[in-house]
Amino acid sequence: MRVTSLEPVLVAPPAFAPHTTRLNSACKLAQIAEFAASDVGPVAAVAFDAEAQQLVVAHASTNEAPGQVLRWALTEGTLAAIHNLGPATVVKAQFDASGRLLGAIGGGDAVGSDLEGRGRGVRVWDTRSGEVVRELVPDARVNDLALSADGDWLLSGGPTLCLGLDPLDPTRSEEKKGLLLWAEAEMKTCARGVRVPVAVALDAVGAIRAYGTVEGDVGLWQDGPEILVGWRGRARVLDLEFDRARRYLAILREDSLVVSNLAVPLHLAEAQARSLPVEYGAIAFDPTGSLLAVATNDGWQLRETRSLQIVAQGGDSATAVAFSPDGCLLSLGDEAGVVRLYACAPSQRD
């Protein structure tokens, strides 16, 4: 693969030093780096490794480019590794919290597709070695998937399997046998054409699951088959996300953004989309759960979680978003395959 630049253009001095300030509602965001390579597809998912030394980017497939994972060394600003995700096309992907494991849906259209059942099957890669570690539901039509932050569980949803919950370490399946029974029960429900999920989410340890539908409905479960709560909506659910401490669930629909308090559970705040409808989007909480990043075709925003007040925003469309583990960096990927990094402006760093 031909790389545009092994040294991405830094528009400000590198902000990867230990004294970098954690992102907060008071700091002014500044772009500090841009990572781009030729012959890659749209950014399907982005993550940092556990030490925030590398940026890991999953690129969806196109007619011209295969699905790929690129690992960028942040301090050097160089491309550290490239892994092809072929031969299957990649249409949707998600990392675990460490950026080591990548779950990807194969087949169908590229990121941003509005088709139900757009992919077939799920594969899980080790992004350090580039090897497939699990292959799940190979013939099933899949809309979305979610990896628990600890990398132990994968939840997939679509018109064929409805909701499938798989332990990525099969030896641990007995630990949460109730979850597997719950998934089997949901498969029977969905087989009758009820509640086909287009978006799914797992909490950090796979104990709480959420799914959203084309109609805008959201369901939330904990261990066992009983529903905790359900919310009705008016527009398609694009993405769902739990914060690390399992206090909040963020719901991104075509027409709105909602944050719900899981302790009550009630909606804390709601914001309407700037242009209707939003065609695609992704959301991510910072490590403290106090900030929520929103990436859509209508632009991106950084918001306070409880009020959804906008802290920073940009007009460029984005397909993927992630915070670094220390909360000091924000990454945004786009349809052109470019990832931009943001941090607090130099005058506001420690």
Secondary structure, DSSP 8 states (H G I E B T S, - for coil): ---S-SS---SSS---STT-----TTS-EEEEEEE--SS---EEEEEE-TTS-EEEEEE---SSS--EEEEEETTTTEEEEEEE--SS-EEEEEE-TTS-EEEEEESSS-TT---TT-EEEEEEEETTTTEEEEEEEEEEEESEEEE-TTSSEEEEEETTTEEEEEESSGGGGGGGHHHHHHHHHHHHHHHTT---EEEEEE-TTSS-EEEEETTS-EEEE-SSS-EEEEE--SS-EEEEEE-TTS-EEEEEESSEEEEEETTTTEEEEEEE-SSSS---EEEEE-TTSSEEEEEETTEEEEEETTT--EEEEESS--SEEEE-TTS--EEEE-TTS-EEEEEE-GGG--
